[in-house]
Amino acid sequence: MPKDRIYSLLESIVGTGNVSNEPYTLECYACDSTTNLPSLPNYVVIATTVEQIQALVRLANKEKIPIVPAVGMSNTGGLTIPVEGGISLDLHKMDKIVEINEDIDYAIVEPGVTIGQLDTELKKRGYWVSLPVGPPGSAGLLPGYILHGYGHLGGKFGINSEQITGAELVLPDGELVRLGGCAISSYWFHRTPIPDLLGLILGWQGTTGIVTKLGINIYPRPGFKDAIGWGVFTSHNEPLPETCARFLIKIARAEVAHDISGHSWGAVQIGKGLKYPLPPKPKEDPELYFAATIYAFTEEELTVKKKILENIVKKGIDSGLPLAYTDVTGRIKVEMPTKYALKYSDHRGGGGLDYIGSITPVINWTQGIKRLNEVFDKYGFTPYIRLSIYRGTLQGMMRALMPYNRGDEKDIEAVRKIARDVVQVILDCGGLIYKAPSFACEEMWKRGDPNFFKLLKEIKQTLDPNRIMNPGRLCL
Ligand SMILES: Cc1cc2nc3c(=O)[nH]c(=O)nc-3n(C[C@H](O)[C@H](O)[C@H](O)COP(=O)(O)OP(=O)(O)OC[C@H]3O[C@@H](n4cnc5c(N)ncnc54)[C@H](O)[C@@H]3O)c2cc1C
């Protein structure tokens, strides 16, 4: 492709070889694994320094060209698709772990640091952080944390964004600003007690600037692990009676498990690599499988924690709840980052994976799972539901996953409809859509406080008057 004026300006900032307008390169950034409509960027640019990002943002502002930050593009919400064209800014080469502070227990990472990379480094030092459970180790850590992602230690530490201690941000006008305690102190230890401006990046899907460094809490890594598993033996039409939801709340309130997660029967079969269509569920199998994973620093601690959970399960069974223990030997062996993704993406062949996740009160999972089953049944898809309760609140992630065949128009159309129906189910259950694509934001804002959306727009307008940062996201 011929180099135009903008191409040459971009090249003058990031150097030869770091800009492309070749169609085959642009196509790689035009879509993700979901059914969100593809859209080509005009340029792909790879940045390697903060100064380059500042210069790129200033150029984008002057020329009024959209700029979309991306690392692994694995968010499953279509969030790096450049819906209005412009520059896809690939940050994967900014991959320095800037600091690991073992006196105050935090790490500072650049945007391209992957979950596998940080986990490997922390492991060597006897530390860990909460990592997203499903994606490959090549997914970026920073994008998932600023999206309010969920990790494998959420039962103990909460949502990943709660672990953020500070950030460095290139604002849409190219200015560099620090957010959190690091704005004042040389330590990146916490967001308080000054005004907490980290809210300007969390959940904004890259629409308020480009985060160039992120501080996060790190924690000593315990050496002992165990898990208990239980099945919920109910029916497809009534998968999680309220009594069983209340039982989950008891498990969460015990505050012993590092992770409390559940899977629908179909999800477990897909996890084993079974292809569509699944055989009918054997009568002796549960509708839902749950597991509570526990870690400890000593064997004694592990034994006590396990006993506490076993007692709750035993009481539940003794009181007549439809529960029974299940084997979780396999789960105990699973190491992070996991290697699940390929198995579940290819359930119907063709490798597509769409997703609508949410944060929903556990008590409303009773109606939520039932209705999600109905949606999957209506379109002839395997009910693939994942659930996780996180610390500090009796709500959690209720997610619907849709593996589909990218080569099959009928599959694509059905998944788009499922996604829209799932959004309604979640909102009816009092939930909020996580990593919401624009159509889901539209539904949320429609049902919500109009002044919330007004304020969102005002903040966006103030920070980004030329609307260059990932335009179209969040309906902004
Ligand atoms: C099979 C599968 C399972 C998954 N399981 C989980 C899970 O358990 N928990 C979880 O939380 N996530 C999960 N994810 C989602 C995703 O993999 C993670 O959230 C991951 O951390 C995102 O990283 P990424 O590099 O792919 O981000 P990208 O998709 O590249 O970016 C995500 C968003 O962040 C913005 N962004 C990127 N970099 C910056 C920056 N420097 N500044 C500002 N904005 C930026 C982008 O514009 C986009 O809006 C899963 C994904 C898959 C495919």
The ligand as an ORCA input file, in Angstrom:
! r2SCAN-3c Opt
* xyz 0 1
  C     -11.101    -18.069     26.785
  C     -11.025    -16.790     27.536
  C     -11.216    -16.782     28.919
  C     -11.132    -15.597     29.643
  N     -11.271    -15.625     31.007
  C     -11.160    -14.476     31.721
  C     -11.269    -14.491     33.146
  O     -11.418    -15.512     33.780
  N     -11.197    -13.299     33.798
  C     -10.987    -12.116     33.130
  O     -10.915    -11.065     33.772
  N     -10.875    -12.084     31.800
  C     -10.944    -13.219     31.079
  N     -10.821    -13.191     29.719
  C     -10.690    -11.891     29.045
  C      -9.245    -11.430     28.762
  O      -8.448    -12.476     28.303
  C      -8.555    -10.803     29.959
  O      -9.364     -9.809     30.551
  C      -7.206    -10.197     29.573
  O      -6.543     -9.778     30.757
  C      -7.342     -9.047     28.598
  O      -6.069     -8.756     28.096
  P      -5.818     -8.401     26.565
  O      -4.356     -8.118     26.471
  O      -6.328     -9.438     25.661
  O      -6.670     -7.051     26.426
  P      -7.245     -6.368     25.083
  O      -8.379     -7.188     24.598
  O      -6.144     -6.092     24.143
  O      -7.806     -4.987     25.662
  C      -8.935     -4.963     26.501
  C      -9.466     -3.522     26.656
  O      -8.498     -2.718     27.298
  C      -8.159     -1.584     26.478
  N      -6.734     -1.369     26.665
  C      -5.722     -2.207     26.349
  N      -4.549     -1.682     26.727
  C      -4.841     -0.479     27.294
  C      -4.058      0.546     27.871
  N      -2.736      0.433     27.983
  N      -4.682      1.655     28.327
  C      -6.018      1.799     28.235
  N      -6.818      0.842     27.717
  C      -6.231     -0.278     27.250
  C      -8.542     -1.986     25.068
  O      -8.799     -0.868     24.249
  C      -9.794     -2.817     25.341
  O     -10.886     -1.955     25.553
  C     -10.891    -14.383     28.961
  C     -10.704    -14.391     27.576
  C     -10.759    -15.589     26.879
  C     -10.530    -15.568     25.396
*
